[in-house]
Amino acid sequence: MKNLLFLCALLFITTLTFSQDAEADPDAPKEGWTKGGTFTLLLNQSAFDNWLAGGQNNIAGNLGINYDLNYAKGDWTWDNKLIVAYGLTKIEDADLQKTDDRLEINSVVGKKASGNWFYSAFFNFRTQMDSAFDVDEDGNEFQTTHFFSPAYFQFGPGMLWKKSDNLKVNIAPATARLIFVHEDFTNFTGDAAIAFNEAGGYFGVEAGETTRFELGAAVGAYYKFNAMANVSVENILNLYSNYLEDPQNVDLDYTLNVVMTINKFLSTNLSFQTIYDDNAFKGFQIREVFGLGVNFGF
């Protein structure tokens, strides 16, 4: 984790140094509202009939919304992003399974300090929309999450470095984080206790409690660029260190979205996300979605 933080800091310093020497950026914030986003539908399907090599019929679909609503006027800037993702897969002779589930809102307001620097305040909310299930050693299914359990709220003052709507870093050294969970997952009743015992706590929330408060430092970075004419690459990085408990265990949430445009409505989409949060899981969580997408801009 220390090496990762060093690389992130090096990237930030490099982009900051480059920005001081670069010419005027055509993507620099413009006065008034700027808005735009995409609705994406990814479909995957496999079918087999008398196929001796083997295989199971399956179909999968993913819906996604990525929407930006930004405002700039004088010394003020206000950036907002909505991310929604939901996916299902159906394998022959098996029940529907959730493959993706994400609801996230980000908002950062800033007042110019000097150059590309702004005094800032940010807000972040994330949760999932549907329930998730797992299976215990005896083959019994039990619920592990559902809407608003867990739910994360982060907010705090800081400094925003903003080169453009497509390149910005927010540093918030005094960030409060609240984690909300449903009491069923921390009361050691039924199969929910299994998830609690395995993680040493339900997303960090102690037994019998429904909330957890943390105070720490947060860094949020965003960088989007065109790798070539029809290929866009979006990077979203969030880091958090809790001063109150194991500050050396930095939480990480990194998302990479690559869109290879075929025409106005079709594209090949790759989404990769990795999360490290030792209160939820002792290791890296990884999600990857790849497929042909039907896109609608709005």
ABEGO torsion letter per residue (X at the ends): XAAAAAAAAAAAAAAAAAAAABBBBAABBBBEBBBEBBBBBBBBBBBBBGBAAEEBBBBBBBBBBBBBBBBBBEABBBBBBBBBBBBBBBBBGBBBBBABBBBBBBBBBBBBABEABBBBBBBBBBBBABBBBBBBAAGBBBBABBBGOBBBBBBEBBBBBBABAABBBBBBABBBBBBBBBAAAAAGBEAAAAAAAAAGEBGGBBBGBABBBBBBBBBBBBBBBBABAABBBBBBBBBBBBAABGAABBBBBBBBBBBBBABAABBBBBBBBBBBBAAABBEBBBBBBBEBBBBBBX
